[in-house]
């Protein structure tokens, strides 16, 4: 007679059960560098004690979401920081599990708090203090060089200035032929890109 607790396969036969497999131990999928772990421990030791909290402006600065704490406070006052979907003041207390949204320098960061720290840490340690759910940053637009001149080349000529303005997008293509002074309706070329050095006004 089969013993109690025995498992059966599809054919009805008993199969052996590994006692170690009954209670598997959780395995950390991302082992942390010992140096990073030590830095995290030091940051947590300098963080809030039991019953204390961390201000949101201090936390987003400590985990490097903003460059300075004053910028974090300014972002809060401007309504660019939300905790769990609500706009907050700089002194708002954050807790583990809170979702923090920060809009800064044209990008929105969405993170979930996993550790509370008050001391600013390096980027590898900061990445261990939250779960980053931020959308990917927008692609950088290709910007053409805006007329870089060699050192010691002197003042740019009118032609050089027109070329630089055209590269910057400040001026469109130059005008077409314009009537010149005097009888006969003679035409001369206007100051289009790379054509002459006139100002586009009739000569006296």
C-alpha positions in Angstrom: 0.0 0.0 0.0 1.4 3.4 -1.0 2.5 5.6 1.9 0.6 8.8 2.6 2.0 11.9 0.9 3.4 9.9 -2.1 3.1 11.6 -5.5 1.8 9.8 -8.6 2.7 10.4 -12.2 0.2 10.3 -15.1 0.5 6.4 -15.4 -0.5 6.0 -11.7 3.0 4.9 -10.6 4.6 6.5 -7.6 7.6 8.8 -8.2 10.4 9.9 -6.0 10.1 13.3 -4.4 13.2 15.3 -3.7 12.9 16.7 -0.1 15.2 19.6 -1.0 12.9 20.6 -3.9 9.9 20.9 -1.6 11.1 24.1 0.0 13.3 26.0 -2.5 15.2 28.9 -1.2 14.8 32.3 -3.1 17.7 33.1 -5.3 18.7 36.7 -5.9 18.7 37.1 -9.7 21.0 40.2 -9.5 24.0 39.7 -7.2 25.2 43.1 -5.9 28.9 44.0 -6.0 30.4 43.9 -2.5 31.6 47.5 -2.8 28.1 48.6 -3.8 26.6 46.6 -1.0 28.9 48.3 1.5 28.0 51.7 0.2 24.3 50.9 0.4 24.7 49.8 4.0 26.6 53.0 4.9 23.9 55.1 3.2 21.1 53.3 5.1 23.0 53.7 8.4 23.1 57.4 7.7 19.4 57.4 6.8 16.4 57.7 9.0 16.1 55.6 12.1 13.0 53.7 13.2 10.0 56.0 13.1 11.7 58.8 11.2 11.0 59.8 7.6 12.8 61.3 4.6 11.7 64.5 2.8 11.0 64.0 -0.8 13.3 66.8 -1.9 16.1 65.2 0.0 15.4 61.8 -1.3 15.3 62.7 -5.0 18.6 64.5 -4.6 20.2 61.6 -2.6 19.3 59.1 -5.4 20.6 61.5 -8.1 17.2 62.3 -9.8 18.2 66.0 -9.5 21.6 67.6 -9.3 21.1 69.7 -6.1 18.7 69.6 -3.2 17.6 73.2 -4.0 16.6 72.1 -7.5 14.6 69.3 -5.9 12.8 71.8 -3.7 12.2 74.1 -6.6 10.7 71.2 -8.7 8.4 70.4 -5.8 7.2 74.0 -5.5 6.6 74.1 -9.3 4.4 71.0 -9.3 6.9 68.8 -11.1 7.2 66.2 -8.3 4.3 63.7 -7.6 4.1 61.0 -5.0 1.5 58.3 -5.8 0.0 60.6 -8.3 -0.4 63.7 -6.1 1.7 66.9 -6.2 3.7 67.3 -3.1 5.6 70.0 -1.2 9.4 69.7 -0.5 8.8 68.5 3.1 6.5 65.6 2.1 7.6 62.3 3.6 8.3 59.4 1.3 8.1 55.8 2.3 9.2 52.5 0.8 6.8 51.5 -2.0 5.8 55.0 -3.0 5.8 55.9 -6.6 7.7 59.1 -7.3 7.4 61.0 -10.5 9.9 63.8 -11.3 9.8 66.0 -14.4 13.2 67.6 -14.8 15.2 68.9 -17.7 12.6 67.9 -20.2 12.4 64.3 -19.1 10.0 62.5 -16.7 11.5 59.9 -14.3 9.1 57.4 -12.7 10.6 55.4 -9.8 9.4 53.2 -7.0 11.1 53.7 -3.6 12.9 50.6 -2.3 15.4 52.3 0.2 15.2 55.5 2.2 18.4 57.4 2.3 19.3 61.0 3.1 23.0 61.1 2.0 23.8 61.5 -1.7 25.4 58.4 -3.1 27.1 57.3 -6.4 25.1 56.2 -9.4 25.6 52.4 -8.9 24.3 52.8 -5.3 21.5 55.1 -6.2 20.2 52.5 -8.7 19.7 50.1 -5.8 17.5 52.5 -4.0 14.6 52.5 -6.4 12.9 50.6 -9.3 13.2 52.6 -12.4 9.9 52.6 -14.5 10.8 55.7 -16.5 9.9 55.9 -20.2 12.9 55.9 -22.5 14.4 59.4 -23.1 13.5 61.2 -26.3 16.1 60.8 -29.1 18.5 63.6 -29.4 18.0 65.7 -32.5 21.0 66.1 -34.9 22.2 69.6 -34.6 24.4 71.0 -37.4 27.5 72.9 -36.3 26.7 76.6 -36.1 29.6 78.1 -37.9 32.7 77.2 -35.9 35.6 79.3 -36.9 39.3 78.5 -36.5 41.1 80.2 -33.8 42.9 83.4 -35.0 40.8 83.6 -38.2 39.7 87.2 -37.4 36.3 88.8 -37.7 33.9 87.0 -40.0 33.0 88.7 -43.3 29.5 89.5 -44.3 29.5 86.3 -46.4 30.7 84.3 -43.4 28.0 85.8 -41.2 25.3 85.0 -43.8 26.6 81.4 -43.9 26.5 81.1 -40.1 23.0 82.6 -39.9 21.8 80.1 -42.6 23.3 77.2 -40.6 21.6 78.4 -37.4 18.3 78.8 -39.3 18.0 82.5 -38.5 17.9 83.6 -42.1 16.3 82.0 -45.1 17.7 82.0 -48.6 18.7 85.3 -49.9 16.5 87.3 -52.2 16.6 86.9 -56.0 17.8 89.6 -58.5 16.8 93.1 -57.5 16.5 96.1 -59.8 19.6 98.3 -59.8 19.6 102.1 -60.0 19.6 104.1 -63.2 17.8 103.7 -66.5 17.4 100.5 -68.4 16.1 98.5 -65.4 19.5 96.7 -65.0 19.6 93.9 -62.5 22.3 92.9 -60.0 22.5 89.9 -57.8 21.2 90.2 -54.2 23.0 89.0 -51.1 22.0 85.4 -51.4 24.2 82.7 -49.7 27.6 82.7 -51.3 26.8 85.6 -53.8 28.5 88.9 -53.5 28.8 91.0 -50.4 26.1 93.6 -50.9 23.5 94.6 -48.3 20.5 94.1 -50.6 19.8 97.9 -50.7 20.0 100.0 -53.9 23.4 101.7 -54.3 23.2 105.6 -54.2 
